Amino acid sequence: MLQLSQVGVTGRLAPFSAQIAAGLQVHLIGPNGAGKSSLLARLAGLLPGDGTIALDGRPLDDYQAGELARRRAYLSQQQPPAALMPVFQYLALHQPVGAAAQAVENAMLYLCQSLKLTDKLSRMLQQLSGGEWQRVRLAAALLQVWPSINPHSRLLLLDEPTSALDVAQKVALDRLLHEFCHSGRSALVCAHDLNHTLQQADRVWLLQAGQVVRQGVTHEVMEPALLSQIYEVDFHMQSTGNQRWIMTTTA
C-alpha cells in the first residue's frame, strides 16, 4: 500500500526504506527531536526530501493536491484555530468531494458522538479548550478519509494525536483507529506513550537522532534493552495476566 525507497529529509532524517501493508497501525516512536514529525510531514507530501514515496504503486509526487487529499489525511502536531467559524463549518470543510450529503451527515454524527463533540458543533473554534480543539481536529482528519464516505482513502497520518486528550477520549480514538484500519486502510501515528504503542501498534518504527534505527512487528522493536539504549532510561518488561508493560527501573 505504501512504499518508501531511500526516503529522507536533508538535515532532519537519514534516508531509509520501508513498506506498509494495508490494514496496519504503525507507530513512530523515539525521543524528542528524533525526526518523527519530519517523517510524517514527508509522507504527507508536505515536506520536500530525498527518495521516492509510492502510495498504491504511484509516486506521491504524481498526485494532484485534490487526489492526494482524497487518499490521505494528515494531522500536524500543533495548529491553532485560524478562522472564525463554528465547529460544524470547520468539519464540513474536510468532507470528501463528491460524497453524498446524507452519508456525510451520518459519518460526521458518528465521529462527533464517538469523540463527545455533538454539543460543541455550534461553538466557535476560538471558544474551545485545548482538548476540545484537538478532538475537533481529529474528527476533521478522520472525516476526510472515513471509509463510509471516501472509498478512495488509504492512509491516516497523525502526529501526537492523543495530546490534550483524557483517558476516555484516548479509548474512543483507539476504537476509531481500529475501525479505520480494519477496513483495509492504514494509520501512521507519532506516539510517546510506550505502553500504548505496545498494546495498540501492529508495527513500530523506532527513530533516534534523525535515523530509523529499527522497524518491525511491535514485540520485536519494543524490547527493554533496545529502548533503554535509545531513551537513555533503564526499562524492564512487567507481565500482568495476559498484558505486558514497559516499566522504568528504579534504583
N, C-alpha and C positions, 0 to 999 in steps of 0.2 A: 504493500500500500504506500509506504513512504521509504524512499531510498536516499541515503546520504553517501556521497563519494568525495572524500577529502574535503569536507566542509569545514571552513574556519572563518575567523574574523581577525583581521590584522591587528595585532597588539592586544587582543582580548581572548581569542580562542584558537588553539593549535588545531590544524586540520585533522579530521578523523572520519572514519566511515562507519556506517551502521544501517540497519533497516528495521522497519517496524511493520509487523503483520496487522491485518485488520482485527478489531475486537480487543485490543490490548490497552491497558492503562500503564503508562510508563512514567516513572518519577525521576526527576533530575534532582540529585542531592549533592551537597558539598558545602564547605564553609562559605561565608560571605566573600564576594569578590572572586569566586571560582570560575565564573563565566556562564552561569546558568541563564541569567536574563538575556545575555547577548546571544546565546544559542537559541532561545525561544524566539527572539526577535528575528534572527536569521531564518529560522524555519517558517516564520510567518511571512517572509518575503519583505520585511520592512527594514532590514539592515543589510547593506552590501557586504560581500565577502568572497572567499575563495571556494572552489569546489562546485559540485552540482547537487541540487536537491530535486528529486523527482517525486511527484505525487500522482499515483495511479499510472506510473510509467511515463509521465510527461514532465519535462523540466519546469520547475516553478516559474522561471523567467518567461516561459512561453504563455503563461496565463495572463489574460487581461484582468484589470482590477476587479471588475464585476464577477468574472468567472471564479477568481480566487476567493472572493467573499462568499460565494455560494458553496465553496468546498471546505473552507476552514474558518474558524473564528479564533480570535486572539484576545486574551485579557492581559493587559500590561500590569506591572506591579503597582503602580500608582497613577491615578488620573483624577484630578479634582473636577467637580462639575463645572462645565464651561459654558453652559447655556441656561437661560431662564425658561424652564419648561417643567410641566408636571411629569411624574414617573411614567404614566401611560403613554405619553407622547414620545418620551425617550425610548421606551421599549418598542414602540411602533416603528421607529427609525431603523431597527435592527431586524425586522421581519424579512424573510426571503422574498425576493422579487418574484411575482407570479403566483405566490401561494394563495389559496382560496381564503377569503376573508373569514369565514366561519371556522375553518381549520386553524387559522392564526389565532383567532379569539380563544379557541379551546386550548391550544398549546400555551398561550400566554397565561390563561387562567390556571392551568395545571402547574406551570413553573412558579407562578406567584403564590399559589396555595402551598406548594412544597417548601418555598423559601420564606413563607409567612410575610408576604408583601401585599396581599389583597387590600388591606386597609391603608396602604401607602400610595395607591395608584393615582390619587388626585393630589397628592402632596408635591410641592415644588422641590426640585432636586436640591436646592440650597438649604432646604429645611430638614434634610435628612441627617441622621447621626452617621458616624463613620461606618458602623456595622450595617446600617440600613443601605447606605450608598454602595457598599461592597456587594450586598445581596442584589441590588438593582443591576449593578454591572454584570454580575454572574448570570442573572436572568436574561439580560440582553444578549450576552455571548451564547448562552445555550439556545435562545430563541433563534438566533441566526442559523444554527446548524441542526436544530431539533429534527429528528428523523420523520416525525409525522407530517411535517410541512416542508421539508427540504430533502428530497430523495438524492440530491447531488452531494450532500455533505459527507465529509470523510474524516475531518480532523478538528480537534479542540485543543488549543494551546493556552494553558493557564499558568500565570506567574504568581505564585504565592496566593492562591485563591481563598485560603482559609484565614487570611489576615483580617482581624477585627470580627471574626465570627465566634459565637459561643458554641458550646458543645452540641446543643440540639441542631443548630444551623449547620455544623460540620457533618453531622449524621445525615441531614437532609441532602447536602451536597454529595456525599458519598453515594447515596441511593440514586441520585440523578446521573452521576458519572457511571455507575454500574449499568444503569438502564441504557445510557448512551452507547457504551462500549458493547453491551450485549446485542445491540442492533447491528453490529458489524463495523462500527466506526472505532476510532482510536483517540485517546487523550494523552497528551504530554503535560505533566504537572510539575512545576518547580515547587519543591517542598523542603521544610526544615524539621518537621516532626518525624524523627526516625522510626518511632514505633507505628505511627500512622502509615508510613511507607511500607514497613514490614508487613502490616496487615492488609493493605489495600492494593499495592502495586503488583502487576504481573511481571514487569521488567524494571530494572533500575540502571540509570547511568550515573556514575559517581565521578564528580569533577573536582579538580584541585588546581589552583593557580593557572587557570586557562587551559587545562588539559582534561580530556576524558580518560581517566586512569583505569576504569573498569566498567564494563557493561555486560548485562546478562540477566538471567532469571533472578528473582528477588533474593531467595535464600543463598545464592552463590555470592552475591555482592554484599549483602548485609551481614558480614562476618565481623565480630567484635575486633579481631586483630587488625583487619584492614581499616575499619572505621577509626580505631584508636590512632593508627598511624596518620590518617588524613586529618582528623579533627584535633589531634594532639590532646586527647582526653582518653582516660582508661575506661573501656567498656567491657561488659560481660553480658552473656545471654542468660536470662532467667526464664524458666518454664513454669507456667501455672496452668494445670489442666492441659487442654489442647492448644493453648496460646503460648507464644514465645515473645519475650520482651527484651529490648536492649536497655541495659541499665548502666549508669556510671558507677565506677568502682571507687568507693571512699577509702581513705587511708585508715 
